[in-house]
Amino acid sequence: MLKLIGKGVSPGMAQGKAFVYKDALLRDSELYLIDDSQLDDEKKRIKKAIDDVSKCLTIDAEQIEGKIGKQSADIFRAQKAILQDSHVINEMNRTLETKMINAEQVVRTVFRLLARRFRDLDNEVLRERGDDIDDLSRRLLLSLAGIHAHSLEHLPANTVLVARRLLPSDTVFLSRSSTVGVLAEFAGPAAHAALLARELGIPCVGGIPDLLETVHTGEVVLVDGTMGAVVINPSRQALQKHNKAFEEVRKRRETMVCVNTVEGTSTVDGIEVSVMANVRSREDVELAMQCGADGIGLFRTEPFFLSTKHFPSDKAFAMFLRNSLEPARGRHIDVRLLDIGADKNPIYLHLPPEPDPFLGRRGVRVLREYPDLLAAQLRAILEVSQEFGIGVLIPMVTIESDVVHVVSWLKQFASEMGIRELPRIGAMIETPAAALSIASLKAHVDFFSIGSNDLTQYTMAAGRENPLVAKYFIDDHPAILRLIELVVRESGTTPVSICGELAGRVDVILKLLKTGIRSLSVAASLVPDVKFAIRGIENKKGRKS
């Protein structure tokens, strides 16, 4: 039995079997020598992998050219040209014949050297080709392994996922039906892995050093996401103690859910507070309704776009929205437009690498650059808005023209579709610039939603995924609370809600109420806790917005 201590980033207790997840490029491929009789077979394996990847690149290029444009499609064509270049193929054959090693190691050797050559060039554009080489290497390795789906797509039930770091493109495949716990070496409270775990109600522990070298696939794992404790291969006594504590938590949770499904939530002194849910799927929406959420304050669209291998149509997106939102029909619903860029990049868009992606093209900035991507979403939302009273949230607003651009497009498509009544339009306040520009922004929107995770990241100059500056990521810092109070004051009669992780912290709710906030949107699993906390708060010095 081995005990590990980390940082609890998503509360709860779980028991399951470990699945250690590694990126294809970081995964250790078996190295073995071959003899002359195996040479032709390894050459055939490499050729088949090249053919498979080339076909995928062709499909991706055609899909993107039809939806986004030729310039974006040419990125995939350039990758295909590199892959089929005679010099590259000859180098792989030469390496195979001289070193007599297996195909996986040939790919690693040749493409690692090729990537290094590009990155050593003086030309910045050519240096960025190194990322394309890594992408090709990853595709070839997956093809050689016979993997044609993401390794997290079909996890068995009762899995405790173990990873060094989880990117949004990884987390879209997780579900509470298979994953009971998450352990991540690099995961602070605001990391995407922690955020998703809380939304799914999955216990998560982060900050465990050398995690992948310590835990092995198939081992029994006990997770306490509240205390940040992990037990590997527990003794019978440890297992019994865990199961007893788990049962007590389950009973207390069921009681709390029953009590807090009653509509309407107010403080001791009568301040009414709306408690809504952050969701990303029908499963999440169902849980939110079961937990007594007053509505959906943030519907994230990224999982839909990240989980598909090719550019989806507006009809497919509309169908996804209808199916996902059905359990909340008749309730308040706000849908956020696709918020990608930085560490969230759909494979079919192949956004060019940036030197500082978190200060680059994110959210609405990407949508302005890719008009077809924006158009597909707005048409789908307009169509669905005829059945659901939904609001549209514009992500990562910084300047007034960000909002004006989206609103003008929305009006244009509504006119073309014969829709007279527009959905409610909201702006995400995630940058200090937006928080300081409420006076000009409110002329174009119906409501504001404060995203405290990014607002903290940009105000405190501390990356939410960077464990080295975790002590600077203080989402209830006086600077953050002053910005929130400023947004509420400047908004006047325009409604303001807060949908970041700060909203789900019961120890901070009183501070938020004192800024004038009256609407919170939290992970669905946290709704009962937040409602319970609000009903015990006395806010005599607070004021209504």
MIVEX-651461 format. One record per residue: x, y, z of N, C-alpha, C in turn; residue in one letter. Coordinates in steps of 0.2 Angstrom, whole numbers, plus 5000, padded with zeros to 4 digits. Example, Ala and Ser with C-alpha at 12.3 -4.5 7.8 and 13.67 -1.06 7.14 Angstrom:
REM residues 2
506649725039506249785039506649845039A/506449895035506849955036506450005039S/
REM end
This chain:
REM residues 545
500449945000500050005000500450065000M/500250114996500650174995500150234996L/500350285000499950345001500350404998K/499950444994500150504991499750564993L/500050614994499750684996499850734990I/499250764988499350814983498850874986G/498550904981498050954982497350944980K/496850944984496250924982495950984978G/495750964971495551014967494751004965V/494550944966493850934965493650884970S/493150904975492950864981492650804979P/492650754984492250694983492750634985G/492450574985492850514986492750464980M/493250424979493150374973493550314974A/493350264971493850204971493750174964Q/494350154961494350124954495050104952G/495050084946495750054944496050114939K/496750114940497050164937497150154929A/497150214925497250204918497750264917F/498350244916498950294915498950324908V/498750384907498750414900499350454898Y/499650444893500250474890500050494883K/500350554881500250584874500650534870D/500450524864500750484859501550494858A/501650564858502450574857502850564864L/502450564869502850554876502850484878L/502350444875502350374876502950334874R/503150294878503750254877503550194872D/503850194866503650144861504250084862S/504050024862504449974863505049974857E/505649964859506249964855506449894854L/506449874848506749804847507149804840Y/507649764840508049754834507649704829L/507749714823507449664818508049634814I/507849574811508349544806508149554799D/508449524795508349534787507649504785D/507449454789506749424787506249474789S/506349524793505749564795505749634792Q/506349644788506449714785505849734781L/505649684776505049704772504449714775D/504349684781503649694785503649764788D/504249784791504249844794504249904789E/504449894783504449944777503649944775K/503349894775502649894773502249924779K/502449914785502049954791502150024790R/502750044788502850124788502450144782I/502450114776502150134770501350144772K/501050084775500350094777500250154781K/500650164786500550224790500550284787A/500950294782501050354778500450364774I/500150304771499550304766498950324771D/498950294777498350314781498350384783D/498850414785498950484787498850524781V/499050514776498950554770498250554768S/497850504768497150504767496750554772K/496950544778496650584783496750664782C/497450674780497550744779497250774773L/497150734768496750754762495950764764T/495650724768495050734770494950804774I/495450804779495450864783495550934779D/495950934773496050984769495451004765A/495050954763494450964759493950994763E/493850964769493350994774493451064776Q/494051084777494251144780494151194774I/494351174768494351224762493651244761E/493151194762492451204761492151254766G/492451244772492151284778492451344780K/493151344779493551404782493851434776I/494151404772494551434766495151394764G/495451414759496051384756496651394760K/496751454763497351464767497451414773Q/496851404776496851354782496951284779S/496651264774496751194771497451184768A/497751234766498451224764498951204769D/498751214775499151194781499251114781I/498651084780498651004779498950984773F/498851024768499151004761499951004762R/500151054766500951064767501151004771A/500750984776500950924780500950864776Q/500450854771500450794767501150794762K/501250854760501850854755502550834759A/502550864765503150844769503150764770I/502550734772502550664773502750624767L/502550644761502650614755503250634751Q/503650674754504250694751504750634751D/505050634745505550574744506150574748S/506350634750506950634755506750604762H/506150624764505850594771505750524770V/505450494765505350424764506050394764I/506450414760507150384759507550384766N/507450434770507750444776507550384781E/506850374781506550324785506850254783M/506850244776507050174774507850164776N/508250224775508950214776509050204784R/508650234788508750224795508550154797T/507950134794507750064795508250014793L/508550024787509049974785509749974789E/509950034791510550034794510550024802T/510050044805509950034812509549964814K/509149944809508849874810508349884816M/507949934817507549944822506849944820I/506349934824505649934822505350004820N/504849994816504550054813504350114817A/504150104824503950154828504650194830E/505150164831505750194833506050234827Q/505950204821506150244815505850304814V/505150304815504750364815505050414820V/505050394826505350444831506050474829R/506450434827507150454826507150504820T/506850484814506850534808506450594810V/505850594813505450654813505750694819F/506050664824506350704829506950754827R/507350724822507850754819507650804814L/507050794810506850834806506550894809L/506150884815505850944819506450984821A/506950954824507550994826507851044821R/507851014815508151054809507751114808R/507051104808506651164807506751214812F/506751194818506751234824507451274825R/507951254821508551284821508651334816D/508151344812508151394806508051464809L/508351514805508251584807507551604805D/507251584800506551604798506051584803N/505651634806505151614811504651564808E/504351584802503851544799504051474798V/504751464796504951394795505051364801L/505251394806505351364813504751334816R/504151364814503551344817503351274813E/503651264808503551194804503751134809R/504151154814504351104819503751074822G/503251114824502551084827502251044822D/502251054815501951014810502250944810D/502950944811503250884811503050844817I/503050874823502850834828502150804827D/501650844824500950824823500950764818D/501450764813501450714808501750644812L/502250654816502550604820501950574824S/501550614828501050584832500550544828R/500350574822499850534818500150464816R/500750464814501050404811501150354817L/501350374823501350334829500750304830L/500150344830499550314832499250264826L/499450284820499250234815499650164815S/500250174817500650114818500450064824L/500150104829499850064835499150044833A/498850064827498150044826497650074829G/497850144832497350184836497050234831I/496450224830496050274826495550314830H/495650314836495150354841495650374846A/495350424850495750454856495750404861H/496250394864496350334869495950344875S/495650404876495150414882494450404880L/494250394873493650394871493250334874E/493550274875493150214878493450184884H/493550224889493850204895493350154899L/493550104902493150054905492850094911P/492250064914491950094920492350084926A/492250134931492650134937493450144936N/493550194931494250214929494450274933T/495050274936495350324939495950354934V/495850404931496250424926496850464929L/497450444927498050464929498450494923V/498650564924498950594919499450654921A/499950664917500350724919500050784919R/499650794913499250854912498750834907R/498150864908497550854903497350914900L/497450914893497250974889496450964888L/496151024886495451024884495250964879P/495750954874495550904869495550834871S/495850824877495850764881495250754885D/495050804888494550804893493850794890T/493750814884493050814881492850744880V/493250694881493050624880492950594887F/493050624892492850604899492150604900L/491850554904491150554906491150524913S/490650544917490550514924490350444924R/490150424918489950354918490550304918S/491150334916491750284915492250314920S/492350374921492850404925492650424932T/492850384937492650404944493150444948V/493750454945494250494949494750514944G/495150574945495650604941496250614945V/496850594943497450614947497850654941L/498150714943498550744938499150774941A/499750764938500350794941500250874941E/500050894935500050974935499250984934F/498951004940498251024940498151074946A/498051134945497851174950497151184950G/496851224955496151234955495851264949P/496151304945495851334939496051294933A/496451244933496651204927496051174924A/496051164917495451134914495351064916H/495851024918495650964921495250964928A/495451014932495051024938494351054937A/494351094932493651124930493151074928L/493451034923492950984921492750934926L/493250914930493150864936492550894940A/492650954942492050984946491450984943R/491451004936490751004933490450934932E/490850884932490650814931490550784938L/490750814943490650794950491150734951G/491750734948492250684949492750704953I/492950674959493550694963494150694959P/494550744961495150754957495750784962C/496350754962496850774966497450794961V/497750854962498250874958498950884962G/499450904958500050924962500450864965G/500350804962500750744965501350734960I/501950754963502550744959502750674957P/503050664951503250594948502650544948D/502050574946501450534947501450474942L/501650484935501650434930502150384932L/502650394936503250344937502950304944E/502450334947502250304954501650254953T/501250274949500550244948500650204941V/500350144941500350104935499650084933H/499550074927498850054924498649984928T/498049984930497749924933497749924941G/498149964944498149964951497549994954E/497349974960496749994963496950064967V/496550114966496650174968496050204972V/496250234978495750274982495850344981L/495350384980495450454979495050494984V/495350544987494950584992495150664989D/494650684985494750744982494650804986G/494350794992494250844997494950865001T/495250805003495850815007496450815003M/496350794997496950784992497450724994G/497050674996497450614998497250554993A/497850514991497750454987498050394990V/497750334989498050274992498050224986V/498650204985498750154979498850084982I/498450034979498449964982498249964989N/497649984991497549994998497449925002P/497649925008497549865013496749855014S/496549805016495849785018495649835023R/496049855028495749905033495649975030Q/496149995025496150055022495450065018A/495350005014494750005010494150005014L/494049975019493449975023493350045026Q/493850075028493850145031493650195025K/493850185019493650225014492950215012H/492750155012492050135010491550165015N/491750165021491250195026491250265026K/491750305025491750375024491350395017A/491450355012491150365006490350365007F/490150315010489450305011489150355015E/489450385020489250445024489250505020E/489650515015489650575011489050565006V/488950505004488450494999487750515002R/487650485008486950495012486850575013K/487450605015487350675017487250715010R/487550695005487450724998486750724996R/486450664997485750644994485250694998E/485350695005484950745009484950815007T/485550835005485650905003485350924997M/485450874992485150884985484350894986V/484050844990483350844991483150914994C/483450944999483351005002483351064998V/483851064993484051124989483751124982N/483351074981482951074974482351124974T/482251144980481651194981481851264977V/481451284973481551344969481651404973E/482051454971482151514975482651504981G/483151544981483651544986483851614988T/483851624995483951694998484351685004S/484651745006485051745012484551755018T/484851745024484451755030484051825030V/484351875027484051945027483651955020D/483551905017483051905011483351935004G/484051925003484351944997484251884992I/483851884987483751834982484351824978E/484551764977485151744973484951694968V/485151704962485051644957485651604957S/485551534957486051484956485951444950V/486351454945486351414939486951374938M/486951334933487451284932487851294925A/488551274926488951274920488951204918N/488851194911488751124908489051124901V/489051064899489351054892489050994888R/488550964891488250904888487550894891S/487150854888486450834890486550804897R/487050764898487150724905487250784910E/487650834908487750884913487050924915D/486650934909486050974910485550934915V/485550864913485150824918485350834925E/485950824926486250834933486050894936L/486150954932485951024935485251024937A/484850994933484051004935483950954941M/484250904941484150854947484450894954Q/484950934953485250964959484951034960C/484451054957484051114958484251174955G/484651174950484951234947484351274944A/484351344945483851384942483851394935D/484351374932484451374924485151354922G/485351374916486051354913486351424912I/486851444916487151504916487751504911G/487951444909488551434904488551374901L/488351364895488351304891488951314887F/489451264888490151264884490051224878R/490251254872490151224866490851184864T/491351204867492051174865492051094864E/491751054869491750984868491450964862P/490950994860490650964853491150974847F/491451034847491851054842492551014842F/492751004848493450974849493350894849L/492750864850492750794849492650764842S/492450814837492350784831493050794827T/493150754822493750754818493750794812K/493150814810493050864804492550914806H/492550974802492151034803491451014803F/491051024809490351004809489951054806P/489351034803488851084800488451124805S/488151174803487651214808487151164809D/486851124805486351074807486551024812K/487151004812487350954817487450994823A/487651054823487751094830487051104833F/486551124828485851134831485551074834A/485751014831485450954833485750934840M/486450954841486750944847486450984853F/486351054851486051094856485351074858L/484951054853484251034855484250974860R/484650924858484650864862484950884869N/485450924869485850934876485350974880S/485051024878484651074882483951054883L/483751004880483050974881482850974889E/483250944893483050934900482951004904P/483251064901483151124904482651174900A/482251144896481751174892481351224897R/481251284895480851324899481251364904G/481851344905482251374910482751434907R/483051474911483551514908484151474906H/484351494899484951464896485351514893I/486051504894486551554890487051504887D/487051514880487551474877488151514875V/488751494876489351524875489551504868R/489751554863490051534857490751504858L/490951464853491551424854492151464856L/492451444861492951484865493651434864D/493951444858494551404857495151454856I/495751424855496351464854496751444860G/497351464861497851444866497951364867A/497651334872497751264872497051224870D/496651254867496051224864495951234857K/496251184853496251194846495951124842N/495451134839495151074835495651054830P/495750994829496250964824496150984817I/495450994815495251014808495451084807Y/495451134812495651204811496351214810L/496751174814497451174813497751254814H/497551284819497751354820498451364821L/498751414817499451414817499751434824P/500351404826500651414833500751484834P/500751504840500851574842501351574847E/501851634847502351634853502051634860P/501451674860501151674867500451664866D/500151604865499451594864498951624868P/499051624875498551644879498451724879F/498951754876498851824874498751834867L/498551784863498551784856497751784854G/497651744849496951734846496651684850R/496151704854495751664858495051694857R/494551644859493851664859493551704853G/493251764854493051804848493551824843V/494151824845494651844841494751794835R/494651724837494751674832494051674828V/493551684831492851684827492851744822L/493251804823493251854819493751834813R/494251794814494651774809494351714804E/493951674807493651624804492851634803Y/492651674798491951694798491451634797P/491651584794491251524793491151484799D/491651484804491551454810491051494814L/491051564814490551604818489851594815L/489851594808489151594804488851524806A/489151474806488851404808488551404815A/488851434819488651434826488051484827Q/488051544824487551594825486851564821L/486951534815486351504812486051454816R/486451404819486151354823485851384829A/486151434833485851454839485251494837I/485151534831484551564829484051514828L/484151454825483651404824483451374830E/483851364835483651334841483351384846V/483451444845483151494849482451504848S/482151474843481451474841481051424846Q/481451374849481151324853481351344861E/481951364862482251374868482351454869F/482251484875482351554876483151554878G/483551554873484251554875484551624874I/485151634878485551694877486251674873G/486551714870487151704867487751744870V/488251704872488751734876489351744871L/489651804871490251814866490851804871I/491351754869491951744874492551794872P/492851804878493551834877493451904874M/492951944876492852014874493452054877V/493752104872494252144875494052214873T/493852224866493652294864492952294861I/492652354861491952364859491852324852E/492252334847492152304840492052234841S/492352194846492252124846491452104847D/491152144851490352134852490052164846V/490152224843489852244837489852194832V/490452164831490552124825490052064825H/490052034831489551974832488851994832V/488652044835487952074835487752084828V/488152114824487952134817487852074813S/488252024814488151954810487551924812W/487451924819486851894822486151924819L/486151994818485652024815485552004808K/486052004804486051984797485751914796Q/486051864800485751804799485051794801F/484851834806484151834808483651854803A/483951914800483551934794483451884788S/484051854787484051804781483551744783E/483551724789483151674791482451684793M/482251754792481551774794481451774801G/481951784806481851784813481751854815I/481251874818481151944821481451954828R/481351904832481551914839482251884840E/482751924842483451904843483551864849L/483951824850484151794857484451844861P/484451844868484751884872485551884870R/485851944870486551944869486951964875I/487451924876487951944882488651944880G/489051974884489751974884490151944890A/490551904888491051874894491551924896M/491551944902492051994905492551944908I/493151944904493651894906494351934906E/494351994904494952034904494852104907T/495352124910495352194914495052244909P/495252244902495052294897494252294897A/493952234897493252224896492952254903A/493252234908492952254915492952334915A/493452364912493552434913493152474907L/492752434903492452464897491652444897S/491452434903490752414903490252474900I/490452534902490052584899489952584892A/490452574888490352564881490052504878S/490252444882489952384880489252374881L/488952404886488252384888487752414883K/487952454879487552484873487352434868A/487752374868487652324863487452254865H/487352254872487152184875486652194880V/486352134881485752124886485952104893D/486552074893486852054900487552044900F/487952034905488652024906488751954910F/489251914908489451864912490151864914S/490351864920491051874922491351804923I/491851794919492251734919492851744923G/492751724930493351734935493951704934S/493951644930494551604929495051644925N/494851674919495251704915495351774917D/494851804920494951874923495551874928L/495551824932496051814937496751804934T/496751764929497351744925497651814922Q/497251854919497551914915497651964920Y/497251974926497352024931498052014935T/498051944937498651924941499251904938M/499251904931499751884927500051814929A/499551774930499751704932499351654928A/499651614924499351564920498951514924G/498351494922497951454926498151384926R/498551364920498851294920499551294922E/499851344924500551344926500651334934N/500851274936500951264943501551304946P/501951334942502551374945502251434947L/501751464945501451524948500751524951V/500651454954500051444957499851494963A/500351514966500251554972500051624970K/500151644964499951704962499251704959Y/498951644958498251634955497751644961F/497651704963497151714969496551744966I/496051704965495451724962494951764966D/495151774973494751814977495151874980D/495751884976496151944978495752004978H/495952054982495552124982495552154975P/496052144971496052174964495452144960A/495352074961494852044957494152064959I/494052064966493452084969493252164967L/493752204967493652274965493452274957R/493752234953493452234946492752214946L/492552154949491952134949491452184952I/491552224957491152274960491052334954E/491652344951491652394946491152374940L/491152314938490752284933490052294935V/489852274941489152274943488952354943V/489352394946489152464947489052494940R/489552484935489452524929488952494924E/488752424926488252394921487552424922S/487452464928486752494929486252434930G/485752444925485152394925485352334921T/485852334918486052274914486252214918T/485952154918486052104923486852074922P/487052054928487752034928487751964932V/488051914929488151854933488951834933S/489151784937489851764937489851694936I/490251664932490151594930490851554931C/491351594934492051554935492051514941G/492551484943492651444948492551474955E/492651544955492551584961491851584963L/491351574959490651574960490451514964A/490851454964490751394967491051384974G/491451444976491751434982491351464988R/491051424992490651444997490951495002V/491551495003491951535008491951605005D/491851614998491851684995491251714993V/490651674994490051694992489851764995I/489951775002489751835005490151895002L/490751885000491151934997490851954990K/490651904987490351914980489651954981L/489251934986488651974987488752044989L/489352054992489452124994489652164988K/489852134983490052174976489452194972T/488852164974488252174971488052114966G/488452064966488252004962487651974965I/487151954960486551914963486451854958R/486851834954486751774950487451744950S/487451674952488051634951487951574947L/488451554943488351494939488951454941S/488851394943489351344946489251274943V/489751234944489751164942489051134945A/488751094940488051064942488151034949A/488650994950488650954956488751004962S/488951064962489051104967488451154969L/487951144965487251184966487051174973V/486951114975486651104982487051134987P/487751134987488151164992488151234992D/488051264986488051334985487351364988V/486851334986486151354989486151344996K/486451294999486451285006486851345010F/487351355007487851415010487451475009A/487151495004486751555003486251565008I/485851515010485351515015485551525022R/486251515023486451535029486851595030G/486851635025487251705025486751755027I/487051805031486751865032487151925029E/486851965025487152015021486952085022N/486952105028486652165030486952225027K/487652215026487952275023488052275015K/487752215012487752205005487252255002G/487252254995486752294992486452264986R/485852274984485652244978485852274972K/485952234966486252264960485552284956S/
REM end
